[in-house]
């Protein structure tokens, strides 16, 4: 179990970060998902863990948004009673700078160029609609097949294909506008 969690930890964090755009919340979501997996499914075969974990992670992300919506409603109602501040800490365009990986280019110019491209791709991912981003990350980052992605997302296989197609098209357009053709 610990080997599996160590293997998926970083990807799960990035996936949650793309969804919620808040490092602390993403870390909490991943930790909660890992705890739920170990508490409820620790006895399951290792082959079943990836699908279970993805479903738990997606549910945790959805739960975060539900809680955020409720908090937002109450904050709006209570702020109408008090003094109005225009100072907001949340900026949805902020993303984590990508960390260097061992498989990156050895020369500094190549590494710098690759860092810029990764940052542009991550920024483009944050601009996708939630379901498209979720389908794209599950299919191409987590390398789940269409059926597994549909199960993890709780939708049909046709919906997964549609979301992925739209996500790829939107990402290509966003990156082409920035001068990157992949």
C-alpha positions in Angstrom: 0.0 0.0 0.0 2.8 2.5 0.9 4.6 1.8 -2.3 1.4 2.5 -4.3 0.8 5.7 -2.4 4.4 6.9 -2.9 4.1 6.2 -6.6 0.9 8.2 -7.1 1.5 11.0 -4.5 3.0 13.6 -6.8 0.6 13.1 -9.7 -2.4 13.1 -7.4 -1.2 16.4 -5.9 -0.8 18.0 -9.3 -4.2 16.7 -10.4 -5.8 18.2 -7.3 -3.8 21.4 -7.7 -5.1 21.8 -11.3 -8.6 21.3 -10.0 -8.7 23.6 -7.0 -5.8 26.0 -7.8 -4.8 26.2 -4.1 -1.7 24.3 -2.9 -2.9 23.9 0.7 -6.3 22.6 -0.3 -4.8 20.3 -2.9 -2.5 18.8 -0.3 -5.4 18.3 2.1 -7.5 16.7 -0.6 -4.7 14.2 -1.5 -4.0 13.4 2.1 -7.7 12.8 2.8 -8.0 10.6 -0.3 -4.9 8.5 0.8 -6.3 8.1 4.3 -9.7 7.0 3.0 -8.0 4.5 0.6 -5.9 3.0 3.4 -8.7 2.9 6.0 -11.4 1.5 3.8 -9.6 -0.5 1.1 -6.3 -1.5 2.6 -7.1 -5.2 2.1 -7.9 -4.9 -1.6 -5.6 -6.3 -4.2 -2.9 -3.9 -5.5 -4.4 -4.1 -9.0 -7.6 -2.5 -7.8 -6.0 0.4 -6.0 -5.4 2.8 -8.9 -9.1 2.9 -9.9 -10.3 3.1 -6.3 -7.8 5.9 -5.5 -8.8 7.9 -8.6 -12.5 7.6 -7.7 -11.7 8.6 -4.1 -9.6 11.5 -5.2 -12.2 12.8 -7.7 -14.9 12.6 -5.0 -12.6 14.5 -2.6 -12.2 17.2 -5.2 -15.9 17.4 -5.8 -16.5 17.6 -2.0 -14.0 20.4 -1.7 -16.0 22.4 -4.3 -19.3 21.7 -2.5 -17.9 22.9 0.8 -16.4 25.9 -0.9 -19.8 26.8 -2.4 -21.5 26.6 1.0 -18.8 28.7 2.6 -19.0 31.2 -0.3 -22.7 31.5 0.2 -22.4 32.2 3.9 -19.4 34.6 3.4 -21.4 36.6 0.9 -24.4 36.7 3.2 -22.4 37.7 6.2 -20.2 40.2 4.3 -23.4 42.0 3.2 -24.0 42.8 6.8 -20.6 44.1 7.5 -18.0 46.4 5.9 -17.1 45.5 2.3 -13.4 44.8 1.6 -12.1 44.6 -2.0 -8.9 42.8 -0.8 -9.0 39.2 -2.0 -6.1 36.8 -1.6 -7.3 34.3 -4.2 -5.9 34.6 -7.7 -7.1 31.8 -10.0 -4.4 32.4 -12.5 -1.6 31.5 -10.1 0.0 28.2 -10.5 3.0 26.5 -8.9 6.2 26.9 -10.8 7.2 23.5 -12.1 10.1 21.7 -10.3 13.0 20.3 -12.2 12.8 16.7 -13.1 15.6 14.2 -13.6 14.7 13.6 -17.3 14.9 17.3 -18.3 17.5 18.6 -20.7 21.0 18.8 -19.4 21.9 22.2 -20.9 20.5 25.3 -19.1 19.0 26.8 -22.2 17.0 23.6 -23.0 16.0 23.3 -19.3 14.8 26.9 -19.3 12.8 26.4 -22.5 11.2 23.2 -21.2 10.3 25.0 -17.9 8.6 27.7 -19.9 6.7 25.2 -22.0 5.6 23.2 -18.9 4.4 26.4 -17.2 2.4 27.3 -20.3 0.8 23.8 -20.4 0.0 24.0 -16.7 -1.6 27.4 -17.2 -3.6 26.2 -20.1 -4.8 23.2 -18.1 -6.1 25.5 -15.4 -8.2 27.3 -18.0 -10.0 24.2 -19.1 -13.5 23.5 -17.8 -13.4 21.2 -14.8 -14.8 18.1 -16.5 -12.5 18.5 -19.5 -9.5 18.9 -17.3 -10.5 15.9 -15.2 -11.0 13.7 -18.3 -7.7 14.9 -19.8 -5.7 14.3 -16.7 -7.2 10.9 -16.0 -6.7 9.7 -19.6 -3.4 11.1 -20.5 -1.6 11.8 -17.2 -2.9 8.9 -15.2 -3.0 6.7 -18.4 -6.4 5.2 -17.6 -8.4 3.8 -20.5 -11.7 5.2 -21.5 -13.7 2.7 -19.4 -11.7 3.3 -16.3 -11.9 7.1 -16.8 -15.7 6.9 -17.2 -15.9 4.9 -14.0 -13.7 7.3 -12.1 -15.6 10.3 -13.4 -19.0 8.7 -13.0 -20.1 9.3 -16.6 -20.4 7.4 -19.9 -17.5 6.4 -22.1 -18.9 8.7 -24.8 -18.7 11.6 -22.4 -15.1 10.8 -21.6 -14.2 10.8 -25.3 -16.1 14.1 -25.9 -14.4 15.8 -22.9 -11.0 14.6 -23.9 -11.4 15.6 -27.5 -12.5 19.1 -26.5 -9.7 19.4 -24.0 -7.1 18.5 -26.5 -8.5 20.9 -29.0 -8.7 23.7 -26.5 -5.2 23.1 -25.2 -3.8 23.0 -28.7 -5.5 26.3 -29.5 -4.2 27.9 -26.3 -0.7 26.7 -26.9 -0.7 27.7 -30.5 -1.8 31.2 -29.5 1.4 31.3 -27.3 3.5 30.2 -30.2 4.0 26.5 -29.2 3.1 23.7 -31.6 3.4 20.2 -30.2 
